[in-house]
């Protein structure tokens, strides 16, 4: 060792880091250099981070990081955007989501791969300068530092495996291996970015573009002639309709009901039926234009009976007398006590419409009845009704009468009545005469039965499924009919003000209407008017009413009175009893009855028992309006331009129905976490490289070549042997071999701190 120190004083020595080569020694012209290099040569000093990283590598890090951030931001825009953004709508509605995700994934994957490549070069440089690489692997690792192959297999075999077997086990150098593995993991997982993102994409309904079409929405009505231009499609009344396959969706404008003891009110409730097929209705988001609107409000209250009489007969009981409302309610137009008479069958609900033959041209000149000379002088009866929102209220002198009054009754005999939540407050009961052992329950209800064509803006946030009755198996009852499941239909028909919380239109599978300031409009006699319509002076019988109004009034079209006109009202619908009964001979006011299909009785009973009497009658009438309206859809001749937006099914990573996504997307979350982890790794590796290396330069090919020359296996083994202090006898052999290969190095050994190679230069 002393001899070596003496020799160091006689010749200049170059000290380079273990497994590293100085800048000067890596140059090709170094072979011709004979001038000794100073130990303080600039080639061994630490250059700036930018210089050691290299312009290309530094720009790669900066640009790729910005690309990763931009790609993630764009993906979040795509995932959480809504159709309100034109760019988002263009991408999604043009079915370009999949190509956009694929392209973004490719860009993101490429940026991560570029960052990973620079990270591996930095880690290779750190490992080389920290003597963490075994000598046989110096060449391959040096090439990685210079930008060589950084594929998964080469890195594992030439970098990871040597570090795992012979790498350092103490100090910060031992963290190089797990860092390399983390970088490789993020680079490998990034290959599945597209797969992860596509997993969040699903076919979801989104609002399409607005379209304007000409559409027929009603049957024209000429108030001058009292005629509607249509051909009947059924011989029966809508009250005898069969069970519909679906309950058609409608749009609704409603508000809170009138609250008073002994009164049941649905509140203002205007329902618009849209002239579209079932599939179009269920996918509709917006409808703006003319539509057929129905005032469906119903108010029920305890009646006041005067002179009530009943007479039992075989199979039925006759009930008659005078009936009047207990109190005034919103928009009620009732004359007071009016006569009524009808047959009541035991243990079945019945809907009896009072006399409404007064629905004609109204009064004028101080209240005198307007009529044609040929018309009978028999006074017309008007039993009352609600003045619809389409008409002025209070009624002006001469304003046309409208609406209808109904008695909802039940003659309890062998089957006890099932009381609903408001039964006691709304119904009044009377025991039957004699030995009949019956109790007659009744409530008095008013509605408008009025329609008009109005401009509406109807909209909904989701698509909908039109409900239907479902049939349950028989419950063991004697009739063997089993039960209907009516829950979904009842939810649609009930405005919901009687329950808390108030159900949204979306929960009820209907649209909401943005109501006008005023639904009423001046009545017009110009064809085809939009309603409400006057009954013409010349004709005061039911077919002179607008088509659906005349269909819904309960009357017997086969019977007329002494003046040759069909009586309106004074007719009973029996909910679920078969058969038809005509006038009796003993009472002038006896009413015949028709029976309904079983479904209508089931619906009425369910709504009465779970909601209220007003909701029950409103639900029944709304159901009949929907059935009748769509059965005449092909005969509509009133047209107008309407704007519509429908939901269409398309691939999207966003939320349903054009709403902002609320659920956490697993694919995007995974990609975000991967990108954040990778960016943190890049930052940590870059900081370590800039702080822990001094001479390594990324991308320096000549630096790598120089170390490849020193990593010749045969020579390195001898150099290592010669480097040991006890192996001085082999130094001459090493020098000779180096000289034969034109090497500058004449001797190599370890210095005192045993972490540098001493190379003697001639």
Secondary structure by P-SEA (a helix, b strand, c coil): caaaaaaaaabbbbbbccccccccccccccccccbbbbccccccccccccccccaaaaaaaaaaaaaaaaaaaaaaaaaccccccaaaaaaaaacaaaaaaaaaaaaaaaaaaaaaaaaaaaaaaaaaaaccccccaaaaaaaaaacccccaaaaaaccaaaaaacccccccccaaaaaaaaaaaaaaaacaaaaaaaaaccbbbbbccbbbbbbbcccccccccccccccccccccccccccccccbbbbbcccccccccccccccbbbbbbccccaaaaaaccccccccccccbbbbbcbbbbccbbbbbcccbbbbbbbbbbcccccccccccbbbbbbbbbccbbbbbbcccccccccccccccccccccccccbbbbcccccccccccccccccccccbbbbbccccccccccccccccccbbbbbbcccccbbbbbbbbbbccbbbbbbbbbbbcbbbbbbbbbbcccccccccccccccaaaaaaaccccccccccccccccbbbbcccccccccccccccccccccccccccccccccaaaaaaccccccccccccccccccbbbbcccccccccccccccbbbbccccaaaaaaaaaaaacccaaaaaaaaaaaaaaaaaaaacccccbbbbbbbbbbbbbbbcccccccccccccaaaaaaaaaaaaaaaaaaaaaaaaaccccccccccaaaaaaaaaaaaaaaaaaaaaaaccccccaaaaaaaaaaaaccccccccccccccbbbbbcc
